[in-house]
Amino acid sequence: MENRSWTRPRACANAGNCPEVAITTDAVFVRSSLRPDGIAQLTPDEWRDLVSAIRAGEFSA
């Protein structure tokens, strides 16, 4: 597996169940800290759309 620099939200820095993201020039990789082998790969456009939808509250219950 390729070495990636994973980051998590500041609010999650010391928690054990956090989303983690690794951004490269061609792709954005997303995983859960609980399941680090389960990695989703997104294009930069897909990542932008996902972040925009989250900020717009499209996934709120």
N, CA and C atoms as an extended XYZ file, in Angstrom:
183
Properties=species:S:1:pos:R:3:atomname:S:1:resname:S:1:resid:I:1 pbc="F F F"
N         0.831       -1.177        0.000 N   MET     1
C         0.000        0.000        0.000 CA  MET     1
C         0.878        1.244        0.000 C   MET     1
N         0.450        2.199       -0.736 N   GLU     2
C         1.150        3.459       -0.872 CA  GLU     2
C         1.151        4.221        0.460 C   GLU     2
N         2.253        4.872        0.772 N   ASN     3
C         2.316        5.696        1.977 CA  ASN     3
C         1.558        6.991        1.735 C   ASN     3
N         0.592        7.281        2.595 N   ARG     4
C        -0.185        8.507        2.469 CA  ARG     4
C        -0.138        9.259        3.793 C   ARG     4
N        -0.267       10.549        3.707 N   SER     5
C        -0.319       11.382        4.901 CA  SER     5
C        -1.788       11.616        5.253 C   SER     5
N        -2.268       10.913        6.282 N   TRP     6
C        -3.666       10.985        6.697 CA  TRP     6
C        -3.855       12.110        7.707 C   TRP     6
N        -4.950       12.863        7.544 N   THR     7
C        -5.304       13.910        8.498 CA  THR     7
C        -6.727       13.674        8.985 C   THR     7
N        -7.022       14.196       10.181 N   ARG     8
C        -8.373       14.117       10.729 CA  ARG     8
C        -8.804       15.497       11.190 C   ARG     8
N       -10.101       15.688       11.368 N   PRO     9
C       -10.576       16.985       11.857 CA  PRO     9
C        -9.994       17.304       13.228 C   PRO     9
N        -9.757       18.567       13.504 N   ARG    10
C        -9.215       18.979       14.801 CA  ARG    10
C       -10.114       18.548       15.953 C   ARG    10
N       -11.424       18.577       15.742 N   ALA    11
C       -12.374       18.194       16.791 CA  ALA    11
C       -12.253       16.724       17.151 C   ALA    11
N       -11.586       15.967       16.334 N   CYS    12
C       -11.479       14.521       16.486 CA  CYS    12
C       -10.067       14.083       16.859 C   CYS    12
N        -9.200       15.005       17.119 N   ALA    13
C        -7.777       14.696       17.274 CA  ALA    13
C        -7.474       13.575       18.260 C   ALA    13
N        -8.186       13.508       19.381 N   ASN    14
C        -7.884       12.497       20.387 CA  ASN    14
C        -8.934       11.389       20.472 C   ASN    14
N        -9.888       11.387       19.578 N   ALA    15
C       -10.948       10.373       19.591 CA  ALA    15
C       -10.518        9.145       18.798 C   ALA    15
N       -11.212        8.046       19.015 N   GLY    16
C       -10.840        6.803       18.344 CA  GLY    16
C       -11.685        6.472       17.129 C   GLY    16
N       -12.761        7.219       16.875 N   ASN    17
C       -13.631        6.946       15.742 CA  ASN    17
C       -13.756        8.220       14.923 C   ASN    17
N       -12.845        8.397       13.975 N   CYS    18
C       -12.779        9.649       13.225 CA  CYS    18
C       -12.629        9.395       11.733 C   CYS    18
N       -13.161       10.319       10.924 N   PRO    19
C       -12.855       10.246        9.495 CA  PRO    19
C       -11.422       10.728        9.282 C   PRO    19
N       -10.747       10.124        8.328 N   GLU    20
C        -9.380       10.526        7.974 CA  GLU    20
C        -9.317       10.726        6.468 C   GLU    20
N        -8.544       11.704        6.042 N   VAL    21
C        -8.458       12.068        4.634 CA  VAL    21
C        -7.000       12.194        4.224 C   VAL    21
N        -6.696       11.686        3.028 N   ALA    22
C        -5.372       11.876        2.422 CA  ALA    22
C        -5.602       12.449        1.021 C   ALA    22
N        -5.012       13.588        0.753 N   ILE    23
C        -5.227       14.268       -0.529 CA  ILE    23
C        -3.944       14.232       -1.351 C   ILE    23
N        -4.079       13.775       -2.590 N   THR    24
C        -2.971       13.797       -3.542 CA  THR    24
C        -3.377       14.694       -4.709 C   THR    24
N        -2.521       14.846       -5.674 N   THR    25
C        -2.863       15.696       -6.822 CA  THR    25
C        -3.985       15.100       -7.663 C   THR    25
N        -4.107       13.782       -7.692 N   ASP    26
C        -5.083       13.127       -8.561 CA  ASP    26
C        -6.298       12.554       -7.849 C   ASP    26
N        -6.244       12.407       -6.523 N   ALA    27
C        -7.329       11.736       -5.814 CA  ALA    27
C        -7.397       12.175       -4.359 C   ALA    27
N        -8.554       11.911       -3.777 N   VAL    28
C        -8.762       12.130       -2.346 CA  VAL    28
C        -9.178       10.784       -1.768 C   VAL    28
N        -8.490       10.363       -0.714 N   PHE    29
C        -8.756        9.073       -0.081 CA  PHE    29
C        -9.411        9.342        1.269 C   PHE    29
N       -10.460        8.579        1.565 N   VAL    30
C       -11.200        8.759        2.811 CA  VAL    30
C       -11.313        7.410        3.499 C   VAL    30
N       -11.148        7.397        4.822 N   ARG    31
C       -11.289        6.162        5.587 CA  ARG    31
C       -11.760        6.500        7.001 C   ARG    31
N       -12.123        5.482        7.740 N   SER    32
C       -12.475        5.612        9.150 CA  SER    32
C       -11.282        5.152        9.972 C   SER    32
N       -11.025        5.825       11.074 N   SER    33
C        -9.916        5.394       11.927 CA  SER    33
C       -10.185        4.012       12.529 C   SER    33
N       -11.456        3.616       12.597 N   LEU    34
C       -11.789        2.279       13.112 CA  LEU    34
C       -11.540        1.182       12.083 C   LEU    34
N       -11.588        1.533       10.818 N   ARG    35
C       -11.359        0.574        9.736 CA  ARG    35
C       -10.386        1.162        8.719 C   ARG    35
N        -9.135        1.268        9.072 N   PRO    36
C        -8.167        1.946        8.200 CA  PRO    36
C        -7.902        1.223        6.878 C   PRO    36
N        -8.286       -0.035        6.757 N   ASP    37
C        -8.077       -0.736        5.484 CA  ASP    37
C        -9.209       -0.490        4.497 C   ASP    37
N       -10.333        0.051        4.960 N   GLY    38
C       -11.465        0.361        4.083 CA  GLY    38
C       -11.346        1.775        3.560 C   GLY    38
N       -10.739        1.923        2.404 N   ILE    39
C       -10.433        3.245        1.859 CA  ILE    39
C       -11.289        3.521        0.630 C   ILE    39
N       -11.957        4.663        0.637 N   ALA    40
C       -12.702        5.118       -0.540 CA  ALA    40
C       -11.830        6.111       -1.302 C   ALA    40
N       -11.846        6.006       -2.610 N   GLN    41
C       -11.067        6.925       -3.449 CA  GLN    41
C       -12.033        7.799       -4.230 C   GLN    41
N       -11.859        9.109       -4.124 N   LEU    42
C       -12.692       10.075       -4.826 CA  LEU    42
C       -11.844       10.930       -5.754 C   LEU    42
N       -12.469       11.430       -6.799 N   THR    43
C       -11.791       12.421       -7.632 CA  THR    43
C       -11.866       13.759       -6.896 C   THR    43
N       -11.028       14.712       -7.262 N   PRO    44
C       -11.134       16.034       -6.630 CA  PRO    44
C       -12.535       16.648       -6.779 C   PRO    44
N       -13.183       16.451       -7.938 N   ASP    45
C       -14.539       16.977       -8.130 CA  ASP    45
C       -15.542       16.287       -7.207 C   ASP    45
N       -15.441       14.976       -7.053 N   GLU    46
C       -16.322       14.250       -6.145 CA  GLU    46
C       -16.113       14.721       -4.709 C   GLU    46
N       -14.884       14.950       -4.316 N   TRP    47
C       -14.577       15.427       -2.968 CA  TRP    47
C       -15.200       16.802       -2.741 C   TRP    47
N       -15.044       17.716       -3.715 N   ARG    48
C       -15.635       19.053       -3.602 CA  ARG    48
C       -17.148       18.966       -3.448 C   ARG    48
N       -17.784       18.089       -4.264 N   ASP    49
C       -19.234       17.923       -4.186 CA  ASP    49
C       -19.655       17.364       -2.826 C   ASP    49
N       -18.922       16.403       -2.305 N   LEU    50
C       -19.234       15.822       -1.003 CA  LEU    50
C       -19.114       16.865        0.109 C   LEU    50
N       -18.033       17.605        0.128 N   VAL    51
C       -17.840       18.626        1.157 CA  VAL    51
C       -18.924       19.696        1.049 C   VAL    51
N       -19.267       20.106       -0.155 N   SER    52
C       -20.327       21.111       -0.342 CA  SER    52
C       -21.664       20.595        0.181 C   SER    52
N       -21.972       19.330       -0.093 N   ALA    53
C       -23.226       18.742        0.373 CA  ALA    53
C       -23.261       18.649        1.896 C   ALA    53
N       -22.148       18.286        2.507 N   ILE    54
C       -22.083       18.215        3.969 CA  ILE    54
C       -22.299       19.602        4.563 C   ILE    54
N       -21.622       20.588        4.019 N   ARG    55
C       -21.766       21.960        4.530 CA  ARG    55
C       -23.182       22.496        4.342 C   ARG    55
N       -23.856       22.046        3.291 N   ALA    56
C       -25.224       22.497        3.018 CA  ALA    56
C       -26.263       21.749        3.854 C   ALA    56
N       -25.814       20.774        4.627 N   GLY    57
C       -26.713       20.032        5.493 CA  GLY    57
C       -27.513       18.945        4.808 C   GLY    57
N       -27.072       18.511        3.636 N   GLU    58
C       -27.811       17.498        2.883 CA  GLU    58
C       -27.852       16.136        3.551 C   GLU    58
N       -27.001       15.891        4.543 N   PHE    59
C       -26.962       14.593        5.203 CA  PHE    59
C       -27.494       14.675        6.632 C   PHE    59
N       -28.092       15.797        6.988 N   SER    60
C       -28.635       15.958        8.338 CA  SER    60
C       -29.895       15.107        8.492 C   SER    60
N       -30.085       14.598        9.691 N   ALA    61
C       -31.264       13.759        9.939 CA  ALA    61
C       -32.488       14.598       10.208 C   ALA    61
